[in-house]
Amino acid sequence: MAINNINNGLPKNPVDNSKVAQQNQTQQSQQQAASSAQSAQAPRQDSVSLTQSAQQLNQVQKKGSEAPVNQEKVDRLKKAVQNGEYRVNPEVLANKIAKLESEIFGQK
């Protein structure tokens, strides 16, 4: 297949190599100026600050990971839950929740 009428019959404009070289030099000098300006600036310091709530949560997590674990009891309870044998006493649970809330919020 032949391609006809490329450039609509107009002659090709010659490339001015001096202009291309000048443009390349301008770009290079701009890039060098930008990189030297970046290196002249002081390095950026990153910082992180945690809210008081996040700090308290972090402390609670540390204490939780350091707490002793009765692995035998944990395994026994897991097995009972998996077998459907674990039963919850709602009155005991409610009393424990109320006690925990009073300890957390300082109410007695």
C-alpha positions in Angstrom: 0.0 0.0 0.0 1.4 3.3 -1.0 1.1 6.4 1.1 0.3 9.5 -0.9 0.4 13.2 -0.1 2.7 13.1 2.9 3.2 16.7 4.1 0.6 17.7 1.5 3.3 18.1 -1.1 5.1 20.8 0.9 8.9 20.6 1.2 10.4 19.4 4.4 11.8 22.2 6.6 15.4 21.7 7.4 16.4 21.1 11.1 18.4 23.9 12.6 21.0 22.0 14.6 22.3 25.1 16.4 18.8 25.8 17.7 18.4 22.2 18.9 21.8 22.3 20.7 20.9 25.7 22.3 17.7 24.3 23.6 19.4 21.2 25.0 22.0 23.5 26.8 19.2 25.6 28.2 17.4 22.6 29.6 20.6 21.2 31.1 21.5 24.5 32.8 17.9 24.7 34.2 18.2 21.1 35.5 21.6 21.9 37.1 20.3 25.0 38.7 17.3 23.1 40.1 19.4 20.3 41.5 21.9 22.7 43.1 19.0 24.7 44.7 17.7 21.4 46.1 21.0 20.4 47.5 21.5 23.9 49.0 18.3 23.6 51.1 18.6 21.9 54.5 17.4 18.3 54.5 13.8 17.9 55.5 13.2 16.5 58.9 10.2 14.2 59.3 8.5 14.0 62.7 5.6 12.1 64.2 3.5 13.0 67.2 1.0 10.8 68.9 -2.2 12.0 70.6 -2.6 11.3 74.2 -5.2 8.6 73.4 -2.8 6.9 71.0 -0.1 6.9 73.7 -2.5 5.4 76.3 -3.5 2.7 73.8 0.1 1.9 73.2 0.7 1.5 76.9 -2.3 -0.8 77.3 -1.1 -2.9 74.4 2.3 -3.2 75.9 0.8 -4.3 79.3 -1.4 -6.7 77.5 1.4 -8.4 75.7 3.4 -8.6 79.0 0.5 -10.1 81.0 0.9 -13.8 82.0 -1.3 -16.2 80.0 -2.7 -19.5 81.4 -2.4 -21.4 78.1 -4.0 -24.5 79.5 -7.2 -22.5 80.4 -7.2 -20.8 77.0 -6.9 -24.1 75.2 -9.7 -25.6 77.4 -12.0 -22.7 76.6 -11.2 -22.8 72.9 -12.2 -26.4 72.7 -15.4 -25.8 74.6 -16.4 -23.0 72.3 -15.6 -25.1 69.2 -17.6 -28.0 70.5 -20.6 -25.8 71.4 -20.2 -26.7 75.1 -19.4 -23.2 76.4 -22.3 -21.5 78.2 -22.4 -17.9 79.3 -24.1 -17.0 82.6 -25.7 -13.6 81.8 -25.9 -12.5 85.4 -22.2 -13.1 86.1 -21.3 -11.4 82.8 -23.4 -8.4 83.6 -21.8 -8.1 87.1 -18.3 -8.3 85.7 -19.1 -5.6 83.0 -20.5 -3.3 85.7 -17.4 -3.9 87.9 -15.1 -3.2 85.0 -16.9 0.0 84.0 -16.8 1.3 87.6 -13.0 0.6 87.7 -12.4 2.4 84.4 -14.6 5.4 85.2 -13.9 5.6 88.9 -17.5 5.1 90.0 -18.4 2.8 92.9 
